[in-house]
Amino acid sequence: MHNKMSLIRYYYSEMRHFHHLGGAFYRPLFFDYPNEAEAYSHQARNVMLGRSVKLGVLADAGSGSQNTEIVYPAGTWCRIFNRRGPAGCVTYNETTLVSLPSLPWEFALDLSEGSIIPMQDNKDIQAHTTAELQREAVELHVLPNCTDTTKDCTAKGLYYNDDGETLVETEVNVYYLDYSQPQG
């Protein structure tokens, strides 16, 4: 529950985006990576939550399957609930299969490169509603894309400030986030 509330700002922002522009919040990995052959395998284990977060979960653990692999497309991925700093980020040059411990509750939640997402650490805040979260600062987690060495590192994101009380959509705050820094 703490993880869900920590990401609720991101969830609301992405769902608002899809409500206005179309698309699906929860979708198989191959929707975003159609040229990656491995993205089509184990579809229940490899999904995107919005445009920036990849969920790898052993949805079929306990079904007799000995396979505990999840798929990472080429690029940089950082664990979202990571307290280890840069050690929680991995760059893959090609699509890679990674094994998770064979536990039914095991999951990997990763931020994709080029993304900015709003978050609040609910383990510290202990909020039960978005109205309670409104009283606390929002963190922006940034993972710039620096793969093209001739261009700046960049990231984009969206933050829809749902205060948990306002019902009139024209009275809300929407922020389009754009980040850029020189290489290095």
C-alpha positions in Angstrom: 0.0 0.0 0.0 2.9 2.4 0.8 4.3 1.7 -2.7 1.0 2.5 -4.3 0.6 5.8 -2.4 4.2 6.7 -3.2 3.4 6.5 -6.9 -0.1 7.9 -6.8 1.0 11.2 -8.3 2.5 9.4 -11.2 -0.5 7.1 -11.6 -3.0 10.1 -11.7 -0.8 12.1 -14.1 -0.5 9.2 -16.5 -4.2 8.3 -16.3 -5.1 11.9 -17.0 -2.8 11.9 -20.0 -4.4 8.7 -21.4 -7.9 10.0 -20.7 -7.3 13.1 -22.9 -5.1 11.6 -25.6 -6.0 7.9 -25.6 -4.0 4.8 -24.8 -3.8 2.4 -21.9 -2.1 2.8 -18.6 -1.4 -0.9 -18.0 -0.2 -2.6 -21.2 2.1 -5.4 -22.3 5.8 -4.5 -22.8 5.6 -5.2 -26.6 3.2 -2.2 -27.0 6.2 0.1 -26.2 8.9 -2.1 -27.6 7.4 -3.8 -30.7 10.8 -4.6 -32.3 12.1 -6.5 -29.2 11.3 -10.2 -29.8 11.7 -11.0 -26.1 9.0 -8.4 -25.2 6.4 -10.8 -26.6 7.3 -13.7 -24.2 5.9 -13.9 -20.7 3.4 -11.1 -21.3 1.9 -11.3 -17.8 5.4 -10.7 -16.3 6.5 -7.7 -18.3 4.2 -4.7 -18.5 4.5 -0.9 -18.7 2.6 1.2 -16.2 2.1 4.5 -18.1 4.9 5.7 -20.3 7.8 5.6 -17.9 7.6 2.7 -15.4 8.2 -0.9 -16.2 6.8 -3.6 -13.9 8.4 -7.1 -13.9 6.5 -9.5 -11.7 6.4 -13.2 -11.4 2.6 -13.4 -11.9 2.8 -17.1 -12.6 5.0 -18.0 -9.6 3.7 -21.2 -7.9 2.3 -22.5 -11.2 5.1 -25.0 -11.6 7.1 -22.8 -13.9 10.8 -22.9 -13.0 11.5 -19.8 -15.2 11.9 -16.6 -13.2 13.0 -14.3 -15.9 11.8 -10.8 -16.8 12.7 -8.8 -19.8 14.6 -5.5 -20.0 14.8 -3.8 -23.4 18.0 -2.0 -24.3 18.6 1.2 -22.3 19.1 2.4 -18.8 16.6 1.3 -16.1 16.6 2.4 -12.4 14.8 0.7 -9.6 12.1 3.0 -8.3 12.1 1.8 -4.7 15.9 1.8 -4.6 17.8 3.0 -1.5 21.2 2.0 -3.0 21.8 5.0 -5.3 23.6 4.4 -8.6 23.9 0.7 -7.8 20.2 0.5 -8.5 20.6 1.5 -12.1 21.6 -0.8 -14.9 22.3 -0.1 -18.6 21.7 -2.9 -21.1 23.1 -2.6 -24.7 20.5 -5.2 -25.9 17.4 -6.8 -24.7 18.3 -8.8 -21.6 16.6 -11.4 -19.5 17.0 -11.0 -15.7 16.0 -13.6 -13.1 14.1 -12.6 -10.0 14.0 -14.6 -6.8 11.2 -17.3 -7.2 8.8 -15.7 -4.8 5.1 -15.0 -5.6 5.4 -11.4 -4.3 8.7 -10.5 -5.9 8.7 -7.6 -8.4 10.9 -5.1 -10.1 9.6 -1.6 -10.7 11.9 0.4 -12.9 12.1 3.9 -14.3 12.9 4.1 -18.0 15.6 6.5 -19.3 14.4 9.8 -20.6 11.7 10.0 -17.9 10.6 12.3 -15.1 8.0 11.0 -12.6 6.4 12.7 -9.5 6.7 10.7 -6.3 6.2 11.1 -2.6 7.8 8.6 -0.1 4.7 7.4 1.7 6.7 5.3 4.2 7.7 8.6 5.7 4.4 10.5 5.1 2.0 7.7 6.1 -0.9 9.2 4.1 -4.1 7.4 3.4 -5.6 9.9 0.9 -4.4 12.2 -1.9 -5.7 15.1 0.2 -3.2 14.1 3.0 -0.4 13.9 0.4 -1.2 17.4 -0.7 0.3 18.8 2.5 3.7 17.3 1.6 6.4 18.1 -1.0 6.4 16.2 -4.3 9.7 14.8 -5.4 10.6 14.6 -9.1 12.6 11.5 -10.1 14.7 12.2 -13.2 16.5 9.6 -15.3 17.9 11.5 -18.4 18.6 9.8 -21.7 22.3 10.4 -22.5 22.7 7.8 -25.3 23.4 10.2 -28.1 26.8 11.6 -27.2 26.4 14.6 -29.7 23.3 15.9 -27.9 22.4 17.0 -24.3 20.9 14.5 -21.8 17.2 15.0 -21.7 14.1 13.8 -19.9 10.4 14.5 -20.1 7.4 14.0 -17.8 4.0 15.1 -16.7 2.7 16.1 -13.3 -1.0 16.5 -12.7 -1.6 17.9 -9.2 -4.7 16.1 -8.0 -5.5 17.7 -4.6 -8.0 14.9 -3.7 -10.8 17.4 -3.5 -11.3 19.5 -6.6 -13.8 18.0 -9.1 -13.7 20.7 -11.8 -10.9 19.7 -14.2 -10.3 23.3 -15.4 -9.3 24.2 -11.8 -6.4 21.8 -11.5 -2.7 22.3 -12.1 -0.9 20.4 -14.9 2.9 20.7 -15.3 4.8 19.5 -18.4 8.3 18.7 -17.3 11.3 19.1 -19.5 14.9 18.5 -18.3 18.1 19.0 -20.2 21.8 19.0 -19.2 25.1 18.9 -21.1 26.7 15.5 -21.5 28.9 14.6 -18.5 
